[in-house]
Amino acid sequence: MKIFQHTAILLSLLCISNTAFMQSIEIPYIDKKALEEIVITLIDEIYDGRLAGSEGFNKAAEFCAHFFMDHEIGVAEPYEYFQTFNIEYNKIVDPLRFYKIFGGDTTRFKLGQDFVARGFSGSGTYDSDVVFAGYGISLPEYGYDDYADIDVNGKVVLIFNGNPHWQLGSNSWPSSSPRYKAQVAYNHGAKGVLLVASQNDRTAKPFGSVATGGIQEHLENVTSLHIAPSVADKLLAVHNTNLERLQYQIDETRRPHSFRLRPNIFKEVHALYKPAVETMNIIGLIEGQDEDLKNEYLIIGAHLDHVGRQGAHLLFPGANDNASGVAVLLHLAEHLARNREQLKRSVVFILFSGEEHGLLGSGHYVENPAVPIEKTVAMFNLDCIGFGDSIRIGNGKSSPTLWSLARDIDSKTDQRSVAQTWSGGGADATPFHQAGIPSLYFVATNSYTHLHLPTDVAETLDLELMAAFTKLIYATAWKVLTGHYEKEEVLF
């Protein structure tokens, strides 16, 4: 057995099994405190919620690059740790306010609990009437139009943020992205939207998000808030109805039920918008020792970005999403670097930017790889692995040999993985899968309780689960890096 030393911490080795399959793997004892410390660092206020393109994200990127340097993890030329690209940027700043006004009374709603600004909201300050406009869909040519026979000119529309779960004949619904819905409202003269979860949505809480469904026209003067269902019901109460009844009526009749509300609102949103700012993936490399196999690569990736903050008082820390994945990746990099002499293949570590915008960093890497795509034998994606109750290994239906390798290792160690899997990649594994690279997506089951909420903090994390992920990913990577896995044909 070898003894790993981690600065001032002595790490012992745990031999998994003496079966023939597992003989060549020695897994270091995982220092849970070290994992936690990395998470605590990355969710600090100075990193500003790690919004891609922000100074806070850049500081987090510097922290990770220095971690690579400190542990003698090299660069993947032509990049020197940073692979830069441009990204659309929208930061929500103070003041950010939302009131209900009715009968001389004013109700002030609480940021982060009752409402948040939607990513890529425009700016505006105004008192306004509100119109309920169902799903915010306008398809008169197909016989469905939430905007028919109502006047929304100069008003704010209250709409569900998803699409109906029923189909309009053989026609498909348009995009349900908030930008598209805001564009439809704007086309009818509205100056703002209030988005609210339908009763079928998996979460009803207002959450931070910069996902927009792709780059579209930025509506500089159209504000977009995501509000809690309880807030919408307060706006509807004077009409003796609520969201549940309205959705039921629309879904049962498959006809719009739009109307003007009697309360009006005060709304103030300020957004700093830039069509393109620089951000970066952070890339490190450990070269393998075998003359032939060192030219083949395993990629281990995790997204560093999150959804930022809104004003001075609402921070989205992103402990599980995805400081947990970053912490495990850095821990893996440290241990593999200490064992570099035993690695035959090379390993590339990538911390992606722009995942929250729509997998932009991983997509950019696949189009501009630091190592040849055709020589990349596998990709592991680590995302939301600090909160949940077990381990899911996604993309097993597309990369079944790689998936079986990980599952077999787990069956001989912590036995925390579940049989559920899927095809097509998932999150940042998706661009790699689409490029024909066998990929696994490591994620915790029931991991999204605090997703994109201010409550995604370090205190919610299960450090035992993070340690189990680290051991499993380390052992699976070890098999790939020591030549015990041959690249398989990806199933589409």
Buried (B, 14 or more C-beta within 10 A) or exposed (E): EEEBEBEEEEBEEBEBEEEEBBEEBBBBBBBBEBBBEBBBBBBBEEBBBBBBBBEBBBBBBBBBBEBBEEBEBBBBEEBEBBBEBBBBBBBBBEEBBBBBBBEEEEBEBEBBBBBBBBBBBBBBEBEBBBBBBBBBBBBEEBEBBBBEEBEBEEBBBBBBBBBBEEEBEEEEBBBBBBBBBBBBBBEBEBBBBBBBBBEEEEEBBBBBBBBBEEBBEBBEEBBBBBBBBBBBBBBBEEBEBBBEBBBEBBBEEEBBBBBBBBBBBBBBBBBEBEEEEBBBBBBBBBBBBBEEBBBBBBBBBBBBBBBBBBBEEBBBBBBBBBBBBBBBBBBBBBBBBBBBEBBBBBBBBBBBBBBBBBBBBBBBBBEEBBBEBEEBBBBBBBBBBBBBEBBBBBBBEBBBBBBEBBBBBBEBBBEBBEEEBBBBBBBBBBBBBBBBBBBBBBBBBEBBEBBBBBBBBBEBBBBEBBBBBBBBBBBBBBBBBBBEBEBBEBEE
